[in-house]
Amino acid sequence: MITFHVSDMTCGHCASAIARAVASVDKDARLAADIPRKLVQVSSTAAPGELVEAIAEAGYHAEAVEAPPQSAPRNSGGCCCASRTAVQPVAAEMGSRSGSCCG
């Protein structure tokens, strides 16, 4: 499993776009997003560089980091996503949603 810091991931819509980008490289990849901490954990057979490139093509800046220790969920305010549980599994096949930024 590789962990990425995605500095411009701010909501569930961002996490979904990143999940679709990862799926474009590896349809069997598993992904969990920690939106308040701006972290994405990916379990994939693809090379980290391929994943970074796909995420960049989706419009986000990802940087591989050491996996940080888990902490209690935080509510950082702002988007409604910040009030959800810190680590959220994101299905790569999630479609676009309407309504709030979180769907």
C-alpha positions as CSV (number, residue, x, y, z in Angstrom):
1,M,0.0,0.0,0.0
2,I,1.2,3.5,-0.9
3,T,0.1,6.7,0.7
4,F,-0.2,10.0,-1.2
5,H,-0.6,13.5,0.2
6,V,-3.0,15.3,-2.2
7,S,-2.8,18.9,-1.1
8,D,-5.7,20.0,-3.3
9,M,-8.2,17.3,-2.3
10,T,-10.9,19.1,-0.4
11,C,-14.1,17.1,-0.6
12,G,-15.8,13.8,-1.6
13,H,-16.0,15.0,-5.3
14,C,-12.2,15.3,-5.3
15,A,-11.8,11.9,-3.7
16,S,-14.1,10.4,-6.4
17,A,-12.1,12.0,-9.2
18,I,-8.9,10.7,-7.7
19,A,-10.5,7.2,-7.4
20,R,-11.5,7.3,-11.1
21,A,-8.0,8.4,-12.1
22,V,-6.4,5.5,-10.1
23,A,-8.9,3.0,-11.7
24,S,-7.9,4.2,-15.1
25,V,-4.4,2.8,-14.3
26,D,-5.5,-0.2,-12.3
27,K,-9.2,-1.2,-12.3
28,D,-8.6,-3.6,-9.3
29,A,-6.9,-0.9,-7.1
30,R,-8.3,-0.3,-3.6
31,L,-8.4,3.2,-2.3
32,A,-9.2,5.0,0.9
33,A,-9.3,8.7,1.3
34,D,-8.7,10.7,4.4
35,I,-10.1,14.0,3.3
36,P,-9.4,16.2,6.4
37,R,-5.7,15.0,6.4
38,K,-5.6,15.1,2.5
39,L,-4.3,11.6,2.3
40,V,-5.1,8.8,-0.1
41,Q,-4.0,5.2,0.5
42,V,-3.8,3.0,-2.6
43,S,-3.3,-0.7,-2.8
44,S,-2.4,-1.4,-6.4
45,T,-0.1,-3.4,-8.7
46,A,0.7,-0.2,-10.7
47,A,3.9,1.7,-10.1
48,P,3.6,4.8,-7.8
49,G,4.8,7.0,-10.7
50,E,1.9,5.8,-12.9
51,L,-0.6,6.6,-10.1
52,V,0.9,10.1,-9.5
53,E,0.7,10.8,-13.3
54,A,-3.0,9.6,-13.5
55,I,-3.9,11.7,-10.4
56,A,-2.1,14.7,-12.0
57,E,-4.0,14.2,-15.3
58,A,-7.2,14.4,-13.2
59,G,-6.1,17.8,-11.9
60,Y,-4.6,17.0,-8.5
61,H,-1.1,17.1,-7.1
62,A,-0.1,13.9,-5.4
63,E,3.1,13.2,-3.5
64,A,4.0,9.8,-2.1
65,V,4.6,10.0,1.7
66,E,5.3,7.6,4.5
67,A,2.0,6.3,6.0
68,P,1.2,8.4,9.0
69,P,-0.2,6.9,12.2
70,Q,-4.0,6.8,12.4
71,S,-5.5,9.4,14.6
72,A,-9.0,10.3,15.7
73,P,-11.2,11.9,13.0
74,R,-11.1,15.7,12.9
75,N,-13.7,18.1,11.8
76,S,-11.7,20.9,10.1
77,G,-14.8,22.9,9.1
78,G,-15.3,24.1,5.6
79,C,-16.8,21.5,3.3
80,C,-19.5,19.1,4.6
81,C,-17.0,16.2,3.9
82,A,-14.9,17.4,6.9
83,S,-17.6,16.2,9.3
84,R,-17.5,12.6,8.0
85,T,-15.3,9.8,9.4
86,A,-11.6,10.6,8.7
87,V,-10.9,7.5,6.5
88,Q,-13.5,6.9,3.9
89,P,-13.3,4.0,1.3
90,V,-13.9,5.4,-2.1
91,A,-15.2,3.1,-4.8
92,A,-13.4,3.7,-8.1
93,E,-16.6,3.2,-10.0
94,M,-18.4,6.0,-8.3
95,G,-20.3,8.1,-10.9
96,S,-20.7,11.8,-10.9
97,R,-23.1,13.1,-8.3
98,S,-25.2,16.2,-8.1
99,G,-26.0,18.4,-5.2
100,S,-23.3,19.2,-2.7
101,C,-19.7,18.7,-3.3
102,C,-20.0,15.4,-1.5
103,G,-23.1,14.1,-3.4
